[in-house]
């Protein structure tokens, strides 16, 4: 799916920009994902099948810190850890394809007790907002799977 807007980018990791109350219910915080945070991915992704579903062929199983360091060096990636009540519960990425286009990818609510509660859909909405308002892109691409998650959560409301 394609979404649109116009403007020019700014620092998406600005701490004032990354703390948001989403839809008035759940308070999550998006913080910059750092190489030391890879330990959470190790806990959440414990087999090759889940890794391929999460990241395609970006990583090989098991994920290593070296793979994460290389991944995070790409200046077009804005990778976040998702924090709820002080606990890291997931990871999400905005990939800037060029100055006009972004893609939402590698989104995971890793802590299973937070799945199925609409947090993923709220997270997608927040990433869209950040893409348009802070990165100032014209279009954001969303995979059909992410779109189904978003639409399912909206139908529950």
C-alpha positions as CSV (number, residue, x, y, z in Angstrom):
1,X,0.0,0.0,0.0
2,X,1.2,3.5,-0.7
3,X,0.6,6.6,1.5
4,X,1.5,10.2,0.5
5,X,2.7,13.6,1.9
6,X,5.2,16.4,1.1
7,X,8.0,18.3,3.1
8,X,11.7,17.9,4.1
9,X,13.4,15.5,6.7
10,X,14.7,16.1,10.3
11,X,16.3,14.0,13.0
12,X,13.8,11.2,13.6
13,X,15.7,10.1,16.7
14,X,15.0,13.4,18.4
15,X,14.0,12.3,21.9
16,X,11.1,14.7,22.0
17,X,9.8,13.2,18.8
18,X,9.9,9.6,19.8
19,X,7.8,9.5,23.0
20,X,4.1,9.3,22.0
21,X,0.9,8.4,23.6
22,X,-0.8,6.3,20.9
23,X,-4.5,6.6,20.5
24,X,-4.9,7.6,24.1
25,X,-4.7,4.1,25.5
26,X,-1.3,2.5,25.5
27,X,1.8,4.5,26.2
28,X,4.7,3.2,24.2
29,X,8.1,4.8,23.6
30,X,10.1,4.4,20.5
31,X,13.9,4.6,21.2
32,X,16.8,4.1,18.8
33,X,17.6,0.4,18.5
34,X,21.3,-0.1,19.2
35,X,23.6,-3.1,18.7
36,X,23.4,-4.1,22.4
37,X,19.6,-4.5,22.0
38,X,20.2,-7.5,19.7
39,X,19.9,-9.7,22.8
40,X,16.1,-9.1,22.6
41,X,16.0,-10.4,19.0
42,X,17.8,-13.5,20.2
43,X,15.1,-14.2,22.8
44,X,12.2,-13.4,20.4
45,X,13.5,-15.2,17.3
46,X,14.7,-18.6,18.3
47,X,14.5,-20.4,15.0
48,X,15.3,-19.9,11.3
49,X,11.7,-19.9,10.1
50,X,10.8,-17.0,12.4
51,X,13.9,-15.1,11.4
52,X,13.0,-15.4,7.7
53,X,9.5,-14.3,8.4
54,X,10.8,-11.2,10.3
55,X,13.8,-10.2,8.1
56,X,13.8,-12.2,4.9
57,X,17.4,-12.9,3.9
58,X,18.8,-9.8,5.8
59,X,20.2,-12.0,8.6
60,X,21.4,-15.6,9.0
61,X,20.4,-17.7,11.9
62,X,21.3,-17.3,14.7
63,X,21.5,-13.5,14.6
64,X,24.9,-12.2,15.8
65,X,25.9,-8.8,17.1
66,X,28.1,-8.4,14.1
67,X,25.1,-8.8,11.8
68,X,23.2,-6.2,13.8
69,X,26.1,-3.7,13.7
70,X,26.4,-4.0,9.9
71,X,22.5,-3.6,9.6
72,X,22.5,-0.5,11.8
73,X,25.3,1.2,9.8
74,X,22.9,1.9,6.9
75,X,22.0,5.6,7.3
76,X,18.7,5.0,5.5
77,X,17.4,2.7,8.3
78,X,15.6,4.2,11.2
79,X,15.4,1.2,13.6
80,X,13.5,1.5,16.9
81,X,13.0,-0.6,20.0
82,X,9.4,-0.5,21.2
83,X,9.2,0.2,25.0
84,X,6.1,-0.3,27.1
85,X,6.2,0.5,30.9
86,X,10.0,0.3,30.8
87,X,10.1,-3.1,29.1
88,X,11.4,-3.6,25.6
89,X,8.6,-5.4,23.8
90,X,9.4,-5.1,20.1
91,X,11.3,-3.6,17.2
92,X,10.3,-1.6,14.1
93,X,12.0,0.0,11.2
94,X,11.4,2.8,8.7
95,X,13.6,2.4,5.6
96,X,14.2,5.5,3.7
97,X,14.5,4.4,0.0
98,X,15.2,7.9,-1.2
99,X,14.2,11.4,0.0
100,X,10.6,10.9,-1.2
101,X,9.8,7.3,-0.4
102,X,10.0,5.2,2.8
103,X,9.1,1.6,3.6
104,X,7.8,0.2,6.9
105,X,9.6,-3.1,7.6
106,X,10.9,-5.6,10.1
107,X,8.1,-4.9,12.6
108,X,7.9,-7.3,15.5
109,X,6.0,-7.3,18.8
110,X,8.5,-9.8,20.2
111,X,7.1,-10.2,23.7
112,X,4.2,-12.6,23.1
113,X,2.1,-11.3,26.0
114,X,1.7,-8.0,24.1
115,X,0.5,-9.6,20.9
116,X,-3.1,-9.5,19.8
117,X,-3.8,-6.3,21.8
118,X,-3.6,-3.8,18.9
119,X,-0.2,-2.6,19.8
120,X,1.2,-3.6,16.3
121,X,-1.5,-1.6,14.5
122,X,-0.9,1.4,16.7
123,X,2.8,1.1,16.1
124,X,2.2,1.0,12.3
125,X,0.1,4.2,12.6
126,X,2.9,5.8,14.6
127,X,5.6,4.8,12.1
128,X,3.4,6.3,9.3
129,X,3.1,9.6,11.3
130,X,6.8,9.7,11.9
131,X,7.6,9.0,8.2
132,X,5.4,11.9,7.0
133,X,5.8,14.4,9.8
134,X,9.5,13.9,10.7
135,X,11.1,12.3,7.7
136,X,8.9,14.4,5.4
137,X,8.5,11.7,2.7
138,X,5.9,11.8,0.0
139,X,5.0,8.1,0.1
140,X,5.3,5.2,2.6
141,X,5.0,1.6,1.4
142,X,3.4,-1.0,3.6
143,X,3.5,-4.7,3.0
144,X,0.2,-6.5,2.6
145,X,0.8,-8.4,5.8
146,X,1.3,-5.2,7.8
147,X,-1.8,-3.7,6.2
148,X,-3.9,-6.7,7.2
149,X,-2.8,-6.3,10.8
150,X,-3.7,-2.6,10.7
151,X,-7.1,-3.2,9.1
152,X,-7.9,-6.1,11.5
153,X,-7.2,-3.9,14.6
154,X,-9.3,-1.0,13.1
155,X,-12.2,-3.4,12.6
156,X,-12.0,-4.4,16.3
157,X,-12.4,-0.8,17.6
